């Protein structure tokens, strides 16, 4: 059963897996937008003032994605990395993984990820 306090939620594995497709879609959209902007940045000279504008646009894409993740009661722990709090640690997903298949404790972080059995 999901528990919720403010925007912080705890998820069962089934609940997290049911939510994953919408997170995958949202993340894939943000990744596509970010790649377009990053390609545009790479295609102009380093001293071109447009780089600053494009850099701000890229930051906005990532910030908006992170905010949408947080609004769902999840944690955006890194670029395209989402953690679902389960009360004992986190179910952990990173784009473009096809499923929610990893877990880590509160202290271990991404480096301590383990396969869910």
N, C-alpha and C positions, 0 to 999 in steps of 0.2 A: 504494500500500500504506500502511495506517495505521501510524504509528510512535507508541509510547507510552512516556513516562517519568513515573512517578507517575500523577497524574491528568491530566497534560498530554499531549494527543494532537495529531498532525498528520494531516490528512485530504486525500485526493484530492477533486477536485470531485465525482466519482461517489459516493464514500462520504458526503460532506456532503449531497448531494442525496437519497441513500437515507435518511439520518437525519432529514431535514427534516420529513416528515409527523408524526413523533412529537413533535418540538419544537414544531411548529405547534399540535398538539392540547394539549400540556402548557401552552403559553403562552396559548392561547385560554381554557382552564379558569381559569388564574390571573387573566387579564384580567377574566373574568366575575365571579369572586369579589371582585376588587378594586373593580370598578364598583359592586357591591351595597354594599360597605362605604363607598365614597366617597359614594354617594347617601345613605346613612344619616347620614354626617357632615354633608352639606349640608343635611339636613332638620332639624337640631337647632340650638338657639341656641349662639352662640360660647362662652358662659360655662358651658354644660352640661358637667359632669364626664364624661359619657358620651363626649364628643369625644376625650378622652385615651385612653380604653379602645379606642374604634374606631380611633383613629390607630395605636395599638400593633398592633391586629389587621391593619390595612392594611400596616404595615411587615412583619409576620410573613409575610403572603402573598407579598410581593415577595422577602423574604429566602429563603423556602423555595423559590421558583421559581429564584432565583439559585443556590442551593446544588445543586438538581437539575441545572441546566445545567452547573455546574462538575464535578459527579460524572460527567458524560458526557464529560469531557475538553474541554469547550467553555469559552468565556469570555462571561460576561454583562457587556457593556460599558456598559449603560445600561438604562433601563426598557424591557423587552421587546425588547432588542437583543442579538443573539447573533453571536459571531465564531467561525469555524472556522479554526484555524491551519493553513496549508498549507506552512509552511516558508519562504515568501517574503513572507508577509503573511497577510491574512485574507479568506476568503469571508465576506460580511457579510449578515445577514438581520435585518429588523425587522418585528415584528407590525404590520399584518396582510398583509404582502407575500405574494403567492400562490406565489412561487418563490424559489429562491436564485439571484439574478442580478447580484449586486454583489461587488466586490472592493476592498480597499484595502491599501496597504502598512503596515508596522509603525508608521511615523512619521506617516502622513497622518491616520489616524483616520477617523471617520465623514464628516467634511467632505470628505475626499479620495476618497470612493467613486466607483468607475467601473463601468460596465456590463461584465459578462463577455461576451466576444465568442464 
